[in-house]
């Protein structure tokens, strides 16, 4: 039996095939190619030919030609679409012609930078260029030599922010000669991270130009709805957009499957682990994507148990929170084949090339179409056949996507949300910029200019001789994380050693006293947390369960920004104060049985956000004393929440929601969805802009739930504060649309 037949047979196992909802066989036809360009240096041509590359795709040549004309370019291409070589053609040829010029290649993760270095190094060295990575793991003894002699530098936005830009004096030679800035996987610059990166690239450009650099930008991305807009937001430049088709690949079988079915069946985590064990029996190299760090650890732990002693050592986990040494060891083991199954979060979603993958397994559908396509695109590369299996969880929004597979498979990718007006993020980035070099007002556009004025009023910036100055010699970047908005972090110790570090929000949910923390097969209990000091203490615990908090949100509207009437609703975009209160936590056995209930008191600080929300307020008042009216409002909240995530392209935890039968202004019900980020990240604004589509999608979700026998699954939210009780889908349709008895079309 050949390999493709083996994969097909695996996909038809009862464990998998019986759960299939949609099965697609994707046979790609090789696209047109062209010879290597005549102006390619001979040494590089020889290296490419030795690697079996004798032809190029038209979009690769188009990028090179536009770059030679001095244009900024944004290339969109699918997984295995040749983006790396397309970029290299542009900047390597240019650097070869101008030996003193420099290029900086920016990657969203260190793992991706190291992976790309292995591809780029032979090409650069063939042209006599020195190429090097420069990140937090680079030995200090090597850094001066890299600054002085590297013509091509691979780094990440965090290193630019924390180390390179604040120390621009010692980077003067490099910045003066900087000609190329390459942003790889720039579709990942979304939300808070994207807004911070906008500020980081603004700082890079102003310093480079001040020292004499002349920058040209190249962006490489997966397919996006509006790549030019995102590129413009990040760089301030208007790009030429080049779209590359998918590169030829092997046959890919894709199964969209239902992880739920039987009332007493396996949990999604256990079902995923069972599939992993079956894949190991057949020695298939498998990459598993999980939606959370906790799920990643649970699946890896359970898969080792199901696989037995012979194969347990072939399963590894990979996620944020590991040390650099742990990450490198896991990456090496998987790339060399010693590890046959890697269970990972989205940290492995990006272009890290694992060319010999057999199976990609999605334990839950990701929050964006772009991520879905990136993840399933990890297999069927390099001409090999592959199998992708996506298991939809009980979550209502995943069921909604599963009911519309054409949206996942053929629909346009969603835009990337960046809140360009977040005053907190701009304030942090402007303090860093002014520390590096005083800012002239004409360098700033709205809203950055407003943020600078506010910083002057608060004393965080000073104004003198027509410029903004930072009134301190201490580097502000040291205390600002571009992956968040400067909130505290909590370190967790085992004895005197730091095992991990969590962001403040994650620590409240997963690192509270009594929580079980999982780390590479080991379990620990959080014994105590000093929230003020940001230190927690872990003790080893042989636990048969994990923990999950119960959280309650409260909303206090502050100021209405926009409002409109839409059918039975008033819809408002407003600034809001959102309070998050954790009431308790549940112990959940790994086997998936019912937990012990929310019976544990826990001392977790109340979290307060000043953010942006969109309020949906029925214009006809409801009776808060009637249980059926309460159940209708609750069902409306679930439907709006489920409809929101795929519409604006975000993960479920990026949005918070709140419902009440009596709003603060009076006796009227309301549902509010809000950005779970200080100052907002643009999600609420997107929902308000798309309000007609959003509310109609919510209506269709309620109709499907009420009339198509999908039961509680249709409105299920994993972290509902009421445990998914008191939900009346038909009642919501009757009260808000007067069609609760109408069959769906």
ABEGO torsion letter per residue (X at the ends): XBAAAAAAAAAABAAAAAABABBBBBBBBBBBBBBBBAABBAAAAAAAAAAGBABBBAAAAAAAAAAAAGBBBBBBBBBGAGAAAAAAAAAAAAAAABAABBBBBBBABAAAAAAAAAAAAAAAAAAGBBBBBBBAABBAAAAAAAAAABABBBBBAAAAAAAAAAAAAAAAAAAAABABBBBBGAAABBEAAAAAAAAAAAAAAAAAAAAGBBBBBBBBBBBBABAAAAAAAAAGBBBBBBBBBBBBBBBBBBBBBBABABAABBBAAAAAAAAAAAAAAAGBBBBBBBABAAAAAAAAAAAAAAAEAAAAAABBBBBBGBBAAAAAAAAAAAAAGABABBBBBAAAABABBBAABABBBBBEBBABAAAAAAAAAABGBGGBBBBBBBBBBABAAAAAAAABAAAAAABBBBBBBBBAABAAAAAAAAAAAAAABBBBAAABBOAAAAAAAAAAAAGABBBBGGBBBBABABBAAAABBAABAGBBBBBBBBEABBABBBBAAAAAAAABBGBBBBBGGBBBBBABBBAAAGBBBBBBBBBABBBBBBBBBBBBBABBABBBBBEABBBBBBBBBBBBBBABBBBBBAAGBBBAEBABBBBBBBBBBBBBBBBBBBABBBBAABAAAAAAAAAAAAAAAAAAAAAAGBBAAABBBBBBABBAAEBBBBBBBBBABBGEAGAAAAAAAAAAAAAAAAAAAAAAAAAAGAEAAAABBAABAAGGBGBBAAAAAAAAAGAAABBBX
